[in-house]
């Protein structure tokens, strides 16, 4: 039996029902990774953006690496930087659970690279998880290596001594290249939707690709 057949007779009455654990049908669809169910639930009026005290569908999708579900929610105006107390922002969760595909897509779509869980940044999360590739990706998108968490620690302070993460952070400690500074400045000026706006500037193809990290 398909989801839409189940929903039609009920006239959408249960599409936003909440369990005793604060989970909605949309949350469960993101948990299972069913993009088809996510689309049907949204079509029948499921709320993509929920109150903070309820289980967050986008965070669940990110935790489990269900990128397609995550993208559908973002296309339905879910706050890309929504912070929940125990998971932080979607980008922070993606770094914590080492979901590289989700990290890439969130950054591409304009997630705040320095917004994590309170004073912890996504870079802190990546350093704790020994994620070298994510470390480089975050720094490429402008992560601040000098940010300190509530304990006064930087990402470098959290890296295991002589680890590949420590080496990666030390390698990127110096000032960025001028081209990188220019790219970050242009993207900042264009705002969160720069990935859409850049195409409208009619720039030379190599420059457009550089600004889009392609």
C-alpha atoms as one frame of an Amber mdcrd trajectory, in Angstrom:
protein
   0.000   0.000   0.000   1.488   3.339  -1.021   1.783   6.293   1.322  -0.465
   8.503  -0.800  -3.268   5.904  -0.737  -3.088   5.800   3.023  -3.154   9.572
   3.340  -6.015  10.418   0.979  -8.832   8.852   3.058  -7.509  10.466   6.203
  -7.536  13.872   4.506  -4.118  14.747   5.861  -5.277  14.663   9.470  -2.358
  12.559  10.638   0.414  13.876   8.400   1.769  16.028  11.240   0.974  13.626
  14.063   3.634  13.393  16.763   4.655  10.299  18.738   5.429  10.341  22.457
   9.078  10.676  21.429   8.408  13.832  19.413   8.774  12.160  16.006   6.564
  12.923  13.004   5.925  10.809   9.885   8.321  13.112   8.023  11.031  12.435
  10.603  10.530   8.688  10.187  10.684   8.991   6.397  14.011  10.823   6.694
  15.188   8.180   9.145  14.501   5.416   6.616  15.921   7.438   3.720  12.750
   7.285   1.627  12.800  10.353  -0.614   9.509   9.233  -2.181   7.787   9.229
   1.221   9.275  12.618   2.058   7.868  14.069  -1.172   4.411  12.568  -0.603
   4.247  13.761   3.002   5.211  17.289   1.982   2.641  17.194  -0.813  -0.023
  16.322   1.758   0.906  19.179   4.052   3.646  17.850   6.316   5.559  20.631
   8.052   9.156  20.625   6.854  10.294  23.073   9.544   9.319  21.922  13.029
   9.507  23.460  16.482  12.851  23.004  18.219  11.462  20.621  20.857  10.378
  18.116  18.177  12.702  15.629  16.470  14.214  17.395  13.443  13.741  15.675
  10.056  16.687  17.423   8.403  19.070  16.508  11.210  17.930  12.889  11.029
  18.460  12.833   7.267  21.959  14.260   7.691  22.887  11.917  10.551  22.064
   8.916   8.398  23.645  10.309   5.247  20.322  10.513   3.395  21.338  13.416
   1.196  18.357  13.261  -1.144  15.932  13.647   1.768  18.028  16.531   3.081
  17.932  18.307  -0.287  14.158  17.901  -0.571  13.681  19.504   2.846  15.991
  22.391   1.973  14.074  22.923  -1.272  10.974  23.279   0.935  12.464  26.197
   2.861  13.874  24.410   5.898  16.390  26.666   7.643  19.784  25.368   6.526
  21.359  26.689   9.738  18.680  25.491  12.177  20.416  24.660  15.462  18.945
  22.070  17.809  20.369  21.665  21.327  21.786  18.137  21.096  22.887  18.114
  17.436  23.760  21.683  16.517  23.219  22.746  12.905  22.787  20.297  10.018
  26.374  21.050   8.943  27.671  20.358  12.447  25.750  17.070  12.520  27.122
  16.128   9.101  30.666  16.723  10.375  30.015  14.832  13.618  28.697  11.791
  11.746  31.260  12.177   8.929  28.699  12.435   6.139  30.947  13.908   3.472
  28.289  14.113   0.737  25.982  16.038   3.057  28.806  18.348   4.135  29.603
  19.153   0.503  25.989  19.840  -0.405  25.272  21.963   2.671  28.319  24.130
   1.979  27.398  24.389  -1.685  23.895  25.561  -0.719  25.214  28.277   1.580
  25.339  26.797   5.086  27.224  28.972   7.583  30.608  27.254   7.797  31.273
  28.542  11.325  27.845  27.892  12.870  27.789  24.620  14.787  26.606  23.773
  18.278  26.774  26.816  20.506  30.488  27.782  20.468  31.633  24.556  18.829
  32.059  24.989  15.073  31.792  22.331  12.362  35.603  22.435  12.265  35.689
  21.409  15.934  33.401  18.472  15.113  35.564  17.391  12.179  38.728  17.614
  14.292  37.205  15.422  16.997  36.169  12.833  14.405  39.544  12.742  12.650
  37.972  13.768   9.319  40.837  15.128   7.200  38.838  15.476   3.980  36.078
  17.345   5.786  38.694  19.555   7.488  40.060  20.669   4.107  36.563  21.158
   2.700  35.465  23.374   5.599  38.602  25.501   5.369  38.151  25.850   1.604
  34.722  27.338   2.345  36.141  29.799   4.856  36.101  28.010   8.222  37.848
  30.074  10.902  40.696  28.053  12.428  40.947  30.474  15.340  37.400  29.938
  16.667  37.377  28.737  20.292  34.744  26.572  21.940  33.329  26.986  25.456
  36.488  25.416  26.877  38.688  27.890  25.010  39.922  25.245  22.565  40.460
  25.629  18.855  40.035  22.773  16.383  43.805  22.270  16.490  43.664  21.847
  20.265  41.191  18.983  19.789  43.256  17.132  17.208  45.219  14.110  18.385
  48.977  14.849  18.558  50.867  13.880  15.391  47.625  12.809  13.721  46.699
  13.456  10.098  44.112  15.982  11.323  46.728  17.919  13.279  48.966  17.961
  10.204  46.097  19.157   8.012  45.219  21.978  10.419  48.845  23.045  10.779
  49.199  23.029   6.999  46.236  25.406   6.641  47.134  27.743   9.533  48.851
  30.321   7.359  47.080  33.118   5.482  44.928  31.970   2.534  45.947  32.688
  -1.043  44.704  35.973  -2.506  42.514  34.066  -4.964  40.866  32.241  -2.061
  40.264  35.492  -0.176  38.686  36.992  -3.295  36.449  33.957  -3.770  35.242
  34.088  -0.175  34.640  37.841  -0.434  32.589  37.515  -3.636  30.523  34.652
  -2.215  29.903  36.610   0.999  28.743  39.659  -0.957  26.356  37.541  -3.020
  24.866  35.973   0.104  23.536  32.508   0.875  22.068  32.034  -2.601  25.368
  32.740  -4.317  25.229  29.307  -5.965  22.201  30.582  -7.903  23.335  34.182
  -8.366  26.786  33.423  -9.778  25.220  31.915 -12.919  23.498  35.248 -13.610
  26.745  37.246 -13.653  27.804  35.959 -17.095  31.363  35.402 -15.952  34.003
  33.541 -17.955  33.487  29.818 -17.471  36.761  29.200 -15.560  35.979  32.026
 -13.121  32.414  30.824 -12.583  33.635  27.302 -11.855  36.243  28.650  -9.433
  33.623  30.596  -7.490  31.415  27.497  -7.369  34.259  25.213  -6.230  33.907
  23.108  -9.365
